[in-house]
Amino acid sequence: MSDRIIRPSRRHVLGGAGLVTLGAPALVRNAFAQSSFNWKRFAGETINVLDVKSSRSDLTFAKHKEFEELTGIKVSAEAIPEQQQRQKTLIEFTSGKPSFDIVVLALHVQKRIAAKGKWLTDLRPMIADGTLTSPDFDFKDFNAAGLTFSTQSDGTLDTLPKFVDYWILYYNKELFAQKGVEYPKTMDDILAAARKLNDPAKGIAGFVSRGLKNANVPVWTTWMLGQGMDTVDKNGNLMTNTPEAVWGAELYKRLNTEVAPPGTIGFNWNECQTSFATGRAAMWLDGIGFAAPLEDPTKSRVAGKVGYGIVPAGPKAYHSPTFADGYGIAQGSARKGAAWLYLQWATNKANQLNMLKNGAGSPARNSPLSDIDTIKTSKFGKEWFDTVLGSAAIGRPGLPVIIPVTEFRDIFGVALTNMIGGADPKTELAKATEAFKPVLEQSEKG
């Protein structure tokens, strides 16, 4: 991906960028060449689905009868809390005999381990088979950010993205107007704007973000992306002690010590959300999925005053940190054809639009975000939709694509909290890098 700072146009976003690496146009042409499609081909089979308990799975499960009537396939589905689901997934794949045909993975955490363990089926041959892929599937409609997560380093497409969470910059339009401050164009401008908006006497912080160890790491990696750099490069080398990493850590420290609310060292997303929703923070960096409560006047003092913006460009690059979940088909499943029909249905345009309308997340497809009626009736407003589309065009994983993601967040999270307490960023990153290096090396063995 180029590190040139380019503002994405709406035409570019809706054009379905990011398909070249998958050879998608050829796959789509082959699938669409079929003149008829039989949804009943696997009627009588039963598929097992393991999902994560959330508003998204609730919506999908509520429509399983629709899928069963369409295909004649029976669905046996289970949705359990995220951490339990991840543990169950690991145990069952390690056993070699998973009880499910279809599983939902947190791709920002489980993508690399799924590849190493060869957990999932490559979906590309199915997409290319017109007898298995409906002409309505429209692979080109999936956005580049989601497909980046779903594609392994060797080009294997082993999941379909379910939803993509983009980190954005929430801002209080009223406070900005009162101070005559414009939306920041660069990451350095964020600090400059925050200093102007910071007003401790009135209990208003210029900026808020996660300070709690582990939870805080995506804030720092956001600033690193502005330098065009990931924390772990494509060859598996740690880039966490580079000048670019130190720059990001120094920005993290300044924002959390100069213009943040008191006690930010213990803040996770919920404390940040409370500060912003009560009007006590002018800007907040976090996932776009937290927008719904902010626009609820019974829960928020800033309802109707919230601005949504793409993360500003850094010194060398313009990227939106992204996180995503995706559907995969177990490699050992004996019902892959029926499972593939489920993936197509679960991620179709209607279901993705239904998720968006219900405020259950940002879809992995572009088309729901350009639905005029949805935009007109949404409480989020056009700016929210434009921010999602713009972020999708420049999305890049917000965490390293490695197996020990949790350990990475733990070790570097402590380093970041130490910085808020006054420690030197360069020194802390050097110590964290040395501590994490053997963990990463061990994870790649065997």
N, C-alpha and C positions, 0 to 999 in steps of 0.2 A: 504493500500500500504506500502510495506516495506521501511524503511528509510536507508537500507544498500546502500552504494554507489556502484552501478553496472553499468558498461558501456554496453549499449544494443548492441547486435550484429545484423547485417542485417537479419540473419535468424530468430532471435527472433521477430524483427519488422514485417517481412512479414508473420510470423506465426499467426498474428491476436490476439495478447494478449488482455486480458481484457474481453473475452467473457464469462468466467465462471459465473460471477455475474448475467448474463442475462439468463443463461441456453440456450445460443444460439445454441450450436451444436444440441440439440434435436429439436429445432425449425426449424433449417435449414434442418435436415434430414427429418422431416415431410413434409416440403414444397417441397423438391426435390424428394420425393417419387412419386409425381404425374407424369404420363407419358405424359400428354398433358396440355396445358394452353391456355385459350381463352381470348385474349386481347380485343375482341369485346363484352365481356359480358355485358358491361354497355353502349353500343352504343346508341346514341340519348340523353344522359344526358348532362347537362351543369354544369361545376364546376367553382366556383369563387375563384381566388387566390389573396392574398394580400402580396406583396413582398416589399423589400427595394430597392430603386433606386440605382443601382450600376452597375459596369461592369459585375458582375455575373448575375444579373437579366436580363440585356440586352442580354447576350448570351442565357440564357434559353428561354426568350420570343421570340427571333428570330427563335427558333426551335419548337415553339408550333404547327405549321402546321404538323410537323413530328408526334407529339403525337396524334393529331386529326385524322390523316390518319391511324395511328396504331390502335387506339382504337374506333374511331367513336364518341368520347367524345369531346364536344366543350369546349374551355377554354376561360373564361372571366377573364382577369388579369389586375391588377393595381400595379404599383411600384411607391412609393412616398419617399421623403427624410426620412432618418432614424428617426429623432426625431418626425416628424409628423406621421410616420408609427407607432411608439411605442405608441403615444398618441391615435391614432385611434384604435389600437388594444385594449388598456386598456378600452377605452370608450365603445366599442362594446361588449367586453366580459362582462363588468360590467352590461350592459343593458340586458344581457341574450339572445340577439338575434343578434349575429354577422352576417354581410352580406356576409361573406366569408366562404368557406368550408376549405380552406387551408391557412395557415399563416406562414410567416417566422419570427422567434423570434431570438433576440440576447440573446443566452442562458446564457452568462456571466452576463446579467442584468435581464432578464425576467424569468429565469427558476423557481425560487422559487415562484414567484407570480402566475405563470401558474399552479403550483402544488396546491397551497393554494386555488385558485379559481376554480380548476378542469376544466380548460379551454379546455384541449385536450384529445384525444382518446388514450387509451393504444394500441400500435401497435402490441404487442406480439401475440394476437390471430390471427391477420391477417397474420403475418409472418408464423405462424404455419399452416395456411390453404392453402393447395396446390392449391385450386381452385382460390385463390385470389393472391397468390404470385408466380411470374414467376420463373422457374428453373434457370434462368440467374441472379436472384437478387443477390446471393452470399453475404449474410449478413456477413460472416466471413472476407470479404474484407475491411469492415469499421475498421478504426484504433481505438485503445484503448482510445486515447485522446478524439476523437469525441464522442464515446459511453459513456464516463464518463459524458460528458455534457448532453447527451440525456436521461440519466437514472436518475430518481428521487430517493430519499432516500429509498422509499419503494419498489424499483425494477421496477416500472412502466417505460416503454419505450414510452414516449409520443411525441418524435420527432425523425426524422432521421437527422443526422448532414449533413449540406450542405457544409461547409468548416471550417477549423480550422486554427486559426492564432497562430503561436508559437512565443514566444519571444526568440530571439537569440542574439548572440554577433557578430555584424559586426566588421571587423578589416581591417586596411589598410596594406596589405602585404608588400608594398614597405617600409613604415615607420618601420615596424617590422624588415625587413631585414637590413635596414640601421643601426638600433640600436642593432641588434643581439638579439632580444627579441623573445622568444617562446610563442606560444599561451598558455594563462593561463589554468592551470589544476584545480584550485580551485578559489573560490570567493575571498579569500585573495590574490591570485596571480593576480587578475585583478587590484587591487590597486597597487601592487608592480610593475606590468608591466606598468601601467599608469604613475607612477612616473618616470620610465626610459624614457618613450616616450614623456612626457610632455616637451615642449620647448617654453615657452612664448616669447622668443626673436624672434623666427621664426613664431609666431602666431599659434603654434600647441598645442592643448590640448591633454592630454593623454587619456581622456575619456569624453564622453558627454551622457547625458540622460535627461529626462524631469524634469524640476524644477517647472513648472507652477502648481499651486494648482489644485487639482482634477486630472489633467492629470498625475501627478507625482506618484500617489499611487501605480500603478503596478510595479514601479521600486523598491520601498520598499518591496512590497509583494514578489517580486522575491527573494530578499535576505532572507526573512523569510522562503520561501520554502526550501532554502538551510539548514535551521535548522530543516526541517521536520515538519514545523508548518504552519497551516492556521491561518488567522486572526480571524476566528470564527470557533470553533470546531463543531463536529457533534451534540453536545448537545445544541448548540446555545450559548455557553459561549464565551465571548470576550477574545482573547489571545493577545491583542494589548498592554498589559502592562507587558509582561513577559520578562525575561532576553533575550530570543531569539528575541523578537520584538525589544528590545532596541539595541541588536547587529546589527540587520538589519538597524535600523535607524542611528546608528553611522557610518556604512559603507556608507550608503546613504549620510550622511553629509560630510564625508571625501572626497568622490569622487566628490561631487559638490562644495567643497570649495578649495580643494588642487590641483586638476588636470583638472578642467572643464573650458570651455571658459568663458570669462566675461559675466555677464548678464544671466547666466544659470537659475536664479530664475524665469525668464519669458519665459523659453523655453518649447514649446510643441514639438510634433514629427516633425513638419515642420522645425522649427529652428534647431533641432538636425540633421535632414536630410541634411539641407543646409551646416552645419558645416562639416559633414562627406563628403559630395559630393564634396566640394571645397578643400578637403585635409587638413582641419584645425582641424580635430579630428582623433586620432589614433584608437579609439574604440567607438562603439555606441551600447547601449542596447535598442532594440525595436522589433516590430513585423516584421516577415519575409516577410510580404506583401509589404514592402517598397523597395524591392530589385530592381524592374524594372527600376526606374529612375537612380539608381546608375550605372547601366550597359549601360546607354544611353550616348554615347560620346558627344552628343549635349547638354546634361544637366549636365554632371558629369565630373569632372577632375580625378576621380579615377576609371573610367570604365576600366575593365580588371585587376584592382589591388585589388578588393574587396575580402576579405576572409569571409566565413560564418562558424560560430561555434555554437555548442550546448552550452547553458549556463553552465558554469563550476559548478562542485559540490560544495556544501556548507560543513560546518563542520560535519553535521549529515545526509544529504540527497542529492539526485541528481534528480532534477525535472526541467521540462521545463514549464514555465507559459503558459497557453493556454487560448484562447478566441474563441468562436465559434457561428455560426448561424445554425439554424436547421428548418426543415419543420415539421409542426404539422397539424393535422386534427381537426377542431373544434368539440367539444363534441356534440354540437347540430346540426351538419350537417346531412341532410337527404340523402346525397350522399357520404357516407364514402367509399363504394366500389370503385366508380369512382375516388375519391380523393386518395385512396391508390394506384391505378394504376399510378396516376400522380406522387406521391412521388417516386415510384420505377423507373419510367422513368427519372424524373428530377435528381435523384442521381445515375443513372446508370454509368457504367464504361466509356462509350463514352462521356457523358456529363461532367463527372468529369475530364477526360483527356482534353476535349476541353477547360475547364476553366483554366487548368494548362498551356496549350499551348499558350493561349492568355494572360498569365500573370495576370489573374483576381483573383488569390488567391491560397492557398494551399488546395488541395482536402481532403475530409474526408475519402477517400478510399486509400488503400496502392498501388493498382495495377498501377495507373497512374504514380506513382513516381518510378516505376521500368521499365517503358517503355523505352527500349534501344534507339529507334529512337528519342524519345523526348529528352532524355538526351544528345544524340550526337549533336542534332541541337539546343539545348537551349543555349541562351547567358549567362545563370547563371552558367553553369558548374556542374560537378558531385558533387562537395563539397556542393552546395546548396541543391541538392536532398538528399544527405546523411544526411545533417543537419535536413531536414524536417523529414526524416524517424527516425532518432535517437531521435529527439524531441518528435515525436508521441509516441514512446515507453515509455517515462517517463513523458508524459504530465500530468499536474495537474492544475486545475482552478487557474487563476492568481488573481481572486477577490473572495470575500466570496459569497457563495450561499445563499443570503438573499434577502428580498424584498427591503429595502432601500439602494440599492447599491450606488445610486447617493449621498445620504446624507452621506454615509460612506466616499466616495471619497472627498466630500467637506470638512468635518470636519478634517479628517486625512491629507488631502492635505494641509490645512492651517498649521497644525502642522509641516509638512515636510518643507514647505517654511520658517517657522520661524527658523528651524534648520539651513538652509542655511544662514540665517541672523545672526546666532550666538547663538541661543537658545539651551538649554540643551535637548538632545533627550529624556532622561528618564522623565524629567518634562513635556515636550510637549506631550508625549504619554499618560501620566497619565491624563492630562487635557482633551485630546481628547477622551480618553476612557470613562471618566465620562460624557462628553457631549453627546456622542453617545449612551451610554447604554440605556437611556429612549426611544430613538428613535427606537432602535432595539426591545425593549420590547413591545412598543406600536404596532409595525408592526405585531407582532405575535398574537395580540388579535383579537377577532371577527371571 
